[in-house]
Amino acid sequence: MDAENPQVSDAIRIVDVLAHPLSQTLPKPTVTSWGVYSQVSIVLVEIRTDAGIIGVGETLARFSPRAYVELIETSLKPRLVGQDARNIGGLWQSMRRSLSGRAGGMLIEAIAGVDIALWDILGKATGQPIAKLLGGTGRDRIDVYAAAVNWVDDAEADRELERYIGEGFPRIKVKMSNPVRDACRRIERLRKRAGDDIDLCVDANWAYTLDEAVEVGRALAANGYFWFEEPLPPENEQGYEELRKRCDVPLAAGESNFTTDQAQRLVANRTLSILQPDVARAGGISETRRMADYAGVHGVSYAPHIGMSGILCETASVHLAAALPNFRVMECECDMSPFKRDLADLAPGCVRQKNGTLDVPTGPGLGIEIDWDAVRRLRIQ
Ligand SMILES: [Mg+2]
């Protein structure tokens, strides 16, 4: 032991890793080009240490959450127990080696939950919020946009738009799908209803062929939308490059990427203007920071994806947003689902969305307190 600096020399040994599969019914279904989501699952990762510190993280596990539990308990836990929780980079590499092929898929999502929990432990051990550990930029609030106006009929879309404007959001995302003629009509209609002072963007969730995306993209550019998100399937990188040349709207994507190398091509040639990794998918805080930094080097903005995830994903994203210089704007799910409303208490004084901003928690680690009764209640039996 180093008597002068015990905090640095003392290891904080991991004694247990628990994975809690949770499920919630959304207060209002999310309607996208993929279909209707009314039930969503995640896995909450709990890491216990010999110092009594407990770290928590979240794995994006929309489907088959029990499979993630198996992966965490059988492949990752044996590589973690007995190790120093502060050796986050080394543990990440060790976990990654439990897959001999290219990095991606459920393993990286499982690692994401562990990685967030390790950063939470590091923050609690040092008494620092994660944003400060990441370098910090002095932001204490971050800009968010309302997500989202669903792909529903015109009257309901109008109501959702007006509700978000009424809640003070200056930036609003609209879900878009087929047919293209309806999409182009909706783009113009919502612009007229919102007026020119509200910023609008669109998420298509891979709805289009290249030719369809060109048509929709031109309508978006003509109506001053600030981005066109995932118009094409993520594998169609050549399609994204072609689309960028054929319409003027900025392209956004990245929630479907697992690691930095998957974002490399479209960031390096600046096809994308905005990169949107999801911290609960893209290997946690460690890999998401790497991905956002890579984007920053190429003049591409970072805009965290949250989707229907829980409060741990949202809070980890807030810390990244507060710390990374190329942060642009973060997604904010407007309906407070049980994963956001019940799972944790925000730190005292931390205000939820106000005029399109969120507070950055100032407590150690993630800066939130998990409600373990809610975990038990939401747990899949
Ligand atoms: Mg999206």
Boltz pocket constraint, residues with backbone or C-beta under 6 A from the ligand:
constraints:
  - pocket:
      binder: B
      contacts: [[A, 203], [A, 205], [A, 229], [A, 230], [A, 255]]
      max_distance: 6.0
